[in-house]
Amino acid sequence: MLIDFYKYHALKNDFMVIEQNKTRFTKNKLSKLAASICDRRTGIGADGIVYLSGTNKENMKIDIYNADGSWAEKSGNGLRIAGVHCYLNKNKHRKRNFFFQTTNSIDKVSIIKKVKKSYLVQTGLGEPLFDTASIPIKSKQKYMINSPLKVGGKNFPLTCLSVGNPHTVLLVDNFDFDWQSLGADIENNSAFPEKTNVEFVKIINRHKIKVADWERGAGATGSSGTGAAASVCAGVIMGLLDRQCEVVFESGSLFIDWSEKTNIIELTGPVTPIAKGTFDFQ
């Protein structure tokens, strides 16, 4: 079966967009497709796929599948990539604002401007949730805010929250350690029944942080939109950061604004088209 795909990256966090109106899939087929097409040796290669389907004239629906075939509730970079895709390919009236339905919200994506080969894009991410039942975490505590969790026989002070998907934030002084292995251990810890994304955060000042990101189902990625949001929200709730913050990854910066008035998180950063083509899915 030949599958049409469009590939984009958001600070090296790469996704392929696949449209329902061209190819319809069951959830099981989408999982197998994601694992196949995202393989960097035998497929096209990506961190995940964005499956785009229509719900009505105003909103589109997106489903995110990770490179290992697992389903994800939300992706900040995936949302922004879906916005650029619709702007370039499904936009007779050259709209700059699009609305996408995810698992738990309808999020607005705005194309701000073109910068060389990329597009500066902003998306809403909804409200963060810190109660352990909503994340979810197996815990008797109502919140996990800089609270110890045993991982590999050692206690780590972790802050956990949901920004539409589960995240765990660990403050670090530097990245001179095997954070990938620790990220995998935290992701798969039994305290997280749906696993968790993991952010290692070094605070530069109240307006700027550096982050190394370990994504559930994808591993180390160039950046993460929801990871950037979770990192800032965790820093704010611990009293260490202001609500407007630059999040620096090795691949570049994303910008987070967590509104005190509305409680809504906004994420801004670049999206770059890479390629389009067909994939022979067996």
TILUM-589428 format. One record per atom (N, C-alpha, C, CB): x, y, z; residue in one letter. Coordinates in pm, whole numbers, plus 50000, padded with zeros to 5 digits. Glycine has a CB too. Layout:
BEGIN
XYZa ...
This chain:
BEGIN
500854988150000m 500005000050000m 500895012450000m 499045000050123m 500645021649907l 501415033949900l 500745044749985l 501565038649754l 501515050750076i 501005060750169i 501645074250138i 501285056550317i 500835084450115d 501365097850097d 501755103650233d 500325107050026d 502935109750241f 503365115950366f 503965129750338f 504385106950439f 503925138150441y 504555151350440y 505405152250567y 503485163150432y 506685155350551k 507555155350668k 507975169550705k 508805146750641k 507945172250837y 508325185250894y 509165182851018y 507055193950927y 509895193351060h 510535192551191h 510345205651266h 512045189251176h 510295204451398a 510205216051488a 511405215251580a 508835216151570a 512475222451544l 513755221651616l 514215207151628l 513635227951755l 514195200251514k 514675186451499k 513785175851564k 516055185251558k 512645179851617n 511615170251659n 510745168051535n 510765175551784n 510965156751466d 510375155051332d 509165145851333d 511405149451237d 508185149851251f 506935142451236f 506565141451089f 505805149251315f 505815130951057m 505205129850925m 503705131450939m 505555116350859m 503145139950855v 501695141850851v 501095132450749v 501325156650818v 500075125150792i 499335116150703i 497865119750713i 499575101050740i 497215121750599e 495845126650597e 494845115250583e 495655136550484e 493775115850662q 492745105650658q 492035105250522q 491735108050768q 491845117050459n 491085117250334n 491835110450220n 490765131450296n 493135107850243k 493905100550142k 494045085850180k 495275106950124k 494145083050310t 494305069350358t 493615067750492t 495795065450368t 492645058650502r 491945056250628r 492545044150698r 490425054150603r 492735045550829f 493365035050907f 492605032451035f 494805038550937f 492645020051082t 492215016951218t 493355020851312t 491845001651233t 493065021251443k 494095024551541k 495245014551536k 493495025051681k 494905001751518n 495934991451512n 496834993351390n 495294977651509n 496244996651277k 497014999051155k 497885011451168k 496075000551034k 497345021951233l 498125034151253l 499345031351341l 497245045051316l 499175023251443s 500285019551529s 501375012351450s 499785010751645s 500965002851366k 501934995451286k 502595004551182k 501264983551216k 501805013651122l 502345023051025l 503395031951089l 501225031550963l 503085037251208a 504015046251276a 505345039251302a 503425051251408a 505295027151354a 506525019751383a 507315016951256a 506205006551455a 506615014651147s 507275011451021s 507865023750953s 506295004650927s 507055034050935i 507495045750860i 508495054150939i 506295054250820i 508445053651073c 509335061751155c 510705055451176c 508695064351288c 510855042851140d 512165036351156d 513205043551071d 512085021251117d 514315047351133r 515315055551063r 516245047450974r 516135063351163r 516115034350974r 516915025950884r 516065019350776r 517665015250964r 514885014650814t 514065007350717t 512855015350671t 513604994250777t 512615026950732g 511495035450692g 511975049050645g 510515037150808g 511145059150660i 511525072850625i 512305079050740i 510285081250592i 511865076550862g 512535081650981g 511865093851039g 513955084950950g 511405092851165a 510795104151235a 510575100351380a 509455108251169a 510245110551462d 509895108051602d 508455103451617d 510125120651685d 507625105851513g 506235101751521g 505455106051398g 505585107451645g 504175102651397i 503295107051289i 502135115251345i 502765094851210i 501665124551265v 500455132251294v 499405127551195v 500705147851283v 498365120851245y 497285116151160y 496185126551163y 496755102151207y 495915132551048l 495035144151038l 493705139950977l 495685155350953l 492625142751049s 491295139351000s 490345150851024s 490765126451067s 489295151550945g 488325162250958g 487205158651051g 487765165950824g 486775168351133t 485605166351219t 484455175151173t 485955169351366t 484765187351135n 483765196251075n 484515207051000n 482805202351184n 483795216950948k 484425227250866k 485385236050944k 483375235850801k 485185237051076e 486005245951156e 487215238951218e 485175252251265e 487035226551262n 488075219751336n 488585207551261n 487575215751473n 489865204751276m 490445192251231m 490845184351356m 491685194751136m 490925171351341k 491315162751453k 492705157251424k 490285151151475k 493565156951525i 494855150651507i 495055139651611i 495985161051517i 495685128851566d 496135118151654d 497635116751636d 495405104651623d 498335115551747i 499785114451747i 500175100151781i 500415124451848i 501045094451697y 501615081351727y 503135082651732y 501185070651620y 503735077151837n 505175077851855n 505895068151763n 505535074952000n 507215069551758a 508025061251669a 507925046351703a 509465065651675a 507605042951827d 507475028851864d 506075023451840d 507845026852009d 505185031851783g 503825027551754g 502825030851863g 503815013151729g 503285035851977s 502365039252085s 501645052352055s 503115040252219s 500445053552108w 499605065552087w 499925075952194w 498095061852091w 499925088652155a 500175099452250a 498975108852254a 501455107252211a 498655113852374e 497495122352390e 497645135752320e 497225124552537e 498865141052319k 499075154552265k 500535156452231k 498605165352366k 500805165652138s 502165169952107s 502125184652070s 502785161351992s 502875192952143g 502915207152111g 503555209751976g 503675214752218g 504665202751948n 505295204151817n 504425198051707n 506675197651817n 503755186951738g 502855180851641g 501705190051604g 502305167851695g 501165197151703l 500105206951676l 500595217951583l 499595213051807l 501775223051612r 502305234051529r 502625229151388r 503555240051593r 503105216851376i 503365210951245i 502065209151168i 504085197451260i 501015204651236a 499715203151170a 499215216651118a 498675197051267a 499465227351194g 499065240751150g 499775244951024g 499325250851258g 501085242751017v 501845246250897v 501405237750779v 503355244550922v 501145225050804h 500675216350695h 499375221350636h 500505202050746h 498435224950722c 497145229950672c 497315243450603c 496135231150787c 498185251650655y 498445264750594y 498995263250453y 499435272850681y 499845253450432l 500495251650302l 499675243050205l 501845245350321l 498865233950257n 498245224050169n 496725223550169n 498745210750206n 496085229450269k 494635228250281k 494035241950313k 494255217850391k 494385251950234n 494105265650276n 493795274650156n 495295271250354n 492625272850098k 492245280749980k 492175295750012k 490895275949926k 491805299050135h 491605313050172h 492805318750249h 490355314450256h 493925311150251r 495155315650316r 494925319750462r 495755327150239r 494175311750532k 493965314150675k 495285312450750k 492895304650732k 495405319350863r 496585318050948r 496255311851083r 497215331550967r 494975310051112n 494555304251239n 493795291351214n 493675314151319n 494145280951286f 493515267851270f 493215262151409f 494425258251189f 492185253851415f 491795247651541f 491845232551526f 490375252351585f 492505225951621f 492675211551616f 492135205051743f 494145207851595f 491375194551724q 490855186851836q 491855176051873q 489465180651802q 492265176151999t 493085165252052t 492245157652154t 494425170652117t 492865149152231t 492115140652324t 491275148552423t 493055131652400t 491855159352477n 491205166052589n 490935180852566n 492035164452711n 491145185952445s 490905200152421s 490865203152272s 491975208652490s 490415215252240i 490535220752105i 491535232152114i 489145225552047i 492635231152041d 493745240452054d 493895248851928d 495045232952084d 494115261751949k 494305271151839k 495765271651799k 493795285151877k 496025270651668v 497365271851613v 497385283751518v 497805258751539v 498365292751537s 498455304951457s 499795305651385s 498255317451545s 499745307951255i 500955310151175i 501295324851186i 500755305651025i 502415328051250i 502765342051275i 503455348351155i 503665343151399i 504515341851107k 505225347150990k 506185336650937k 505995360251026k 506645338850813k 507655330350753k 509025336350781k 507425328550601k 509965327750822v 511335331950848v 512265322850770v 511665331651002v 512765327750656k 513585319650564k 512785307350522k 514935315450631k 513265295350552k 512575283150511k 511585278050616k 513585272350480k 511515285050728s 510675280450839s 509495289850860s 511495279350967s 508595285550948y 507425293550987y 507425294751139y 506095287150936y 507225307051188l 507075309151331l 505615306651367l 507515323551373l 505385297251460v 504035292251486v 503775292051636v 503855278151426v 502565296151673q 502135295851813q 500945286551828q 501785310051864q 500925279251939t 499775270751969t 499395271752116t 500055256251931t 498115270552145g 497655268852282g 497815254252322g 496195273352297g 498025251952452l 498185238252502l 497215235152616l 499615235952548l 496275244152642g 495355241652751g 495955244752887g 494885227452748g 495355239552992e 495785242253129e 496585230553186e 494565245153218e 497645233453260p 498395222553324p 497625216753443p 499775227553370p 497825204053468l 497205197253582l 498315191053667l 496195186253534l 498245193353797f 499295188653886f 498835177353979f 499825200053967f 497545174653989d 497085164154079d 497475150554022d 495555164954102d 497945141854108t 498525129054063t 497515120253991t 499085121654181t 496245121354026a 495235113053959a 495075116853813a 493895114254031a 495275129453780s 495085134153643s 496285131453554s 494795148853643s 497465129053613i 498685128153532i 498765115453445i 499895128753622i 498585103053488p 498375098453625p 499665092953687p 497285087653628p 499655092653823i 500735086553900i 500115077754009i 501675097453963i 500705066254030k 500305057954143k 500955063654268k 500715042854121k 500205071354344s 500745077854462s 499635081254559s 501525090454423s 499965080954688k 499025085154790k 499035100354806k 499355078454924k 500055106854749q 500145121354753q 499205127554651q 501595125954728q 498675139254686k 497815146254591k 498645152854482k 496955156654662k 499845157454519y 500735163954423y 502145158254438y 500735179454444y 502865158354327m 504295154854328m 505065167254285m 504605142454233m 505375175954380i 506095188254354i 507445187454423i 505285200754403i 508495185254345n 509845183554400n 509845172754510n 510365196954457n 509135162054481s 508975151154578s 509825139154538s 507495146954588s 510355131754635p 511245120554603p 510495108654545p 512005116254727p 511115102654444l 510625090154386l 511815081054365l 509845092554252l 511705068654408k 512815059354395k 512865053954253k 512695047754497k 514005055954189v 514255051054053v 515605044154053v 514205062753948v 515625031354021g 516885023954020g 517585023754153g 517795029653918g 516815023454260g 517375022654394g 517805035954454g 518535013654392g 517565046954382k 517975060154431k 516795069654426k 519145065754349k 516665078354526n 515585088154529n 515955100554447n 515255092054673n 515005104954362f 515175117054284f 514025126654314f 515255113954131f 514315139654335p 513245149354360p 512575153354228p 513805161954432p 511355148654207l 510675150354079l 509435159054093l 510295136854021l 509135166553988t 507875174053978t 507105168553859t 508125189453964t 505865164353886c 505075157653783c 503815165653753c 504705143353827c 503445165553626l 502245172753582l 501805167553447l 502505187853575l 500585171553410s 500075168653276s 499855181753202s 498755160353282s 500305182253078v 499955193352990v 499235187552867v 501235201652947v 498305178552898g 497625170852794g 498245157152777g 497665178252662g 499475155552826n 500165142752836n 501065143252959n 500995139652706n 501505131653009p 502235131453137p 503695135753123p 502165117553197p 504165143553220h 505555148253221h 506135147453362h 505655162753167h 507435145153366t 508175144953491t 509415153653473t 508555130453532t 509605163253564v 510675173053553v 511675170953666v 510115187453556v 512955170453628l 514035169053725l 515035180553705l 514745155153711l 515275188353809l 516235199253801l 517655193653810l 515985209553913l 518555199053724v 519945194353721v 520885206353718v 520195185053599v 522125204153758d 523155214553752d 523845214653616d 524185212453863d 523865202953549n 524505201653418n 523965189153350n 526065201153430n 524435186553230f 523975174953154f 525105164853132f 523395179353018f 526125165853219d 527305157153208d 527075143953280d 528545164153264d 526005137153244f 525705123953299f 524835116753197f 524995124853440f 524595104153218d 523805096153123d 522325098653144d 524125081153138d 521875110653104w 520475114153126w 519525105953039w 520265128953099w 520045100652926q 519175092252841q 518765079452915q 519885088652710q 519735073152981s 519405060853055s 518495063753173s 520685053953104s 518765074753243l 517895078553355l 516505082153303l 518505090353434l 516435088953189g 515145092153131g 514325079753100g 515325100353005g 514985069753043a 514285057153012a 513815050253140a 515205047752932a 514645050653245d 514265044253372d 513055051353434d 515455044353471d 513055064753430i 511915072253485i 510675069853401i 512235087353493i 510825070253268e 509685067953177e 508955055053210e 510155067653031e 509715044653238n 509145031353256n 508965027453403n 510015021153190n 509135037153494n 508945034253636n 507495030053662n 509315046453722n 507315020653750s 505975015253777s 505025025453838s 506085003353870s 505545036753886a 504665047253940a 503825053853831a 505495057854013a 504245052253705f 503545058753594f 502825048253510f 504535066953507f 501535046053533p 500815035353463p 500725037453312p 499425034253518p 500825049953266e 500825052753122e 502195057853077e 499745063053088e 503225054853155k 504585059653133k 504615074953143k 505135055052995k 505765081053117t 505865095553130t 506975100853040t 506125099453275t 506805113152993n 507885120552931n 508755126153043n 507335131952838n 510035128553013v 510965132953117v 511775144953067v 511915121353159v 511835155353151e 512625167253117e 513695169553225e 511715179753104e 514935170953180f 516045174653267f 516285189553246f 517345166053236f 516145197453352v 516075212053341v 517185218753420v 514725217153388v 517965227153352k 518945235653417k 518435250053411k 520365234353349k 518265256253526i 517755270053531i 518915279953512i 517025272653666i 518765288553411i 519765299053385i 519415311553464i 519865302153233i 518165316053452n 517625327053532n 516115325553532n 518075341053476n 515395335253581r 513935333853593r 513215334053458r 513385344853682r 513935337653351h 513315338653220h 513915328853118h 513455352753168h 514825320353164k 515535311953067k 515985298953132k 516735319353008k 515735287853062i 516185274753109i 516775266952992i 515015266953174i 517575256953026k 518055247352927k 517435233752958k 519625246452926k 517075226452854v 516355213852874v 516925202952784v 514855215752846v 517085191052841a 517325178852766a 516075170252783a 518625171252815a 515535165452672d 514215159352675d 514265144552637d 513275166652580d 513575136552718w 513405122352688w 511905119952668w 513995113052803w 511525116352545e 510105115052514e 509635100652524e 509805120552376e 508525098952589r 507875085952599r 507605080352459r 506565087052680r 508125068752431g 507855062252302g 508745066652189g 506465064752265g 509615076552213a 510485081452105a 511935082752147a 510005094752055a 512195084352277g 513555085952325g 514005100352323g 514495077552243g 515315102552311a 515875116052308a 515485122852177a 517415115652323a 514915134752188t 514475142052069t 515135155852067t 512925143352066t 515105162151949g 515725175351935g 515075185852022g 515675179651793g 513765184652040s 513015193752127s 511675187452158s 512835207852061s 510925193752246s 509565189352277s 508735201452317s 509555178652390s 507605203452250g 506735214652282g 506065213252417g 505705216352176g 505455201552440t 504825199352570t 505885198152678t 503935186752567t 507075193052643g 508175192352739g 508635206152783g 509335184752680g 508705215452687a 509055229252720a 508015235252814a 509175237852592a 506735232852782a 505645238152865a 505695232353005a 504295235152801a 505875219253015a 505925212753146a 507095217753229a 506015197453129a 508235219953164s 509425224653235s 509185238353297s 510615225253140s 508565247353219v 508305260853269v 507255260453380v 507845270053155v 506175253153358c 505115252453460c 505645246553591c 503935244053409c 506505236453580a 507095230653701a 507965241053773a 507935218153667a 508755248653696g 509595258953756g 508795269953822g 510495264853653g 507675273653759v 506785283953816v 506185279053947v 505665287753715v 505685266753946i 504995261554065i 505975259854181i 504315248154033i 507265258254151m 508285257354256m 508835271054295m 509425248454211m 508335281654230g 508745295254262g 510085299354205g 508785296754408g 510545292254102l 511875294554047l 511885302053915l 512575281454030l 510735302253844l 510665308253711l 509485317753700l 510555297453604l 509595327353609d 508455335653571d 507655328353463d 508925349553521d 506445333453438r 505525326353349r 505865327753201r 504145331353372r 506635337653165q 507135338953029q 508595334853029q 506955353452974q 508935324952948c 510255318952962c 510765313452829c 510235307953067c 512055315252805e 512715309052690e 513225295352732e 513895317952637e 512945285352649v 513385271652676v 514385267752568v 512165261552679v 515635265752609v 516715263252515v 517025248352506v 517985271152556v 516895242952386f 517335229452356f 518625230352275f 516235221352279f 519305219352253e 520515219552170e 520195224352029e 521155205552165e 518965222251985s 518565225651848s 518015239851834s 517535215851801s 517825246951945g 517265260451938g 516305263152052g 516565262651805g 515555274052041s 514695278452152s 513215277952118s 515075292552192s 512425274052218l 510975275552217l 510625285552326l 510245261752239l 509445291852314f 509045302152409f 507685298452469f 508995316052341f 507605299152600i 506405295552674i 505835307752746i 506705284252776i 504535309152739d 503815319352814d 502645312552884d 503315331152721d 502745311053016w 501655305053094w 500875316553158w 502205294953204w 499705319353103s 498935330953143s 498405329553286s 497775333053047s 498675339553369e 498125339653505e 496625342353501e 498845350253591e 496175349853400k 494765353553390k 493895341853343k 494605365153295k 494315334953238t 493475324253180t 493915310253220t 493485325353031t 495135308853271n 495745296053306n 496105287753183n 494805288253394n 496015293553063i 496315286552938i 497805288152905i 495435291852822i 498415277352858i 499815277652814i 499855280452664i 500535264152847i 500745289552623e 500985291752481e 502445288652449e 500645306452440e 502635281552338l 503955277252294l 504245283452158l 504025261652286l 505435289352142t 505815295752016t 507195290951974t 505795311152030t 507325287951845g 508615283651792g 508525280551644g 509115271451868g 509635276551583p 509675274351439p 509235260351396p 511045276851388p 508725259651274v 508425246951207v 508995247851066v 506865243951204v 509665237151022t 510305237050891t 509815225350807t 511825236650906t 509265227750689p 508935216650597p 510215209750550p 508115221750475p 510165196650535i 511345189050492i 511125182350356i 511705178450596i 510065174350346a 509885166350224a 508465161250216a 510885154650220a 508095156350099k 506855148950083k 507115137649986k 505685158250033k 506315127149996g 506525115749909g 505565104549938g 507935110649922g 505905092649895t 505065080949921t 505905070049988t 504425075649790t 505255062550075f 505905052050151f 505195038950121f 505895055050302f 505945028650090d 505375015550059d 505175007950190d 506295007449961d 503935008050237f 503605001850366f 503144987550342f 502505009950442f 503884978250396q 503564964050377q 502794958550497q 504864955850355q 
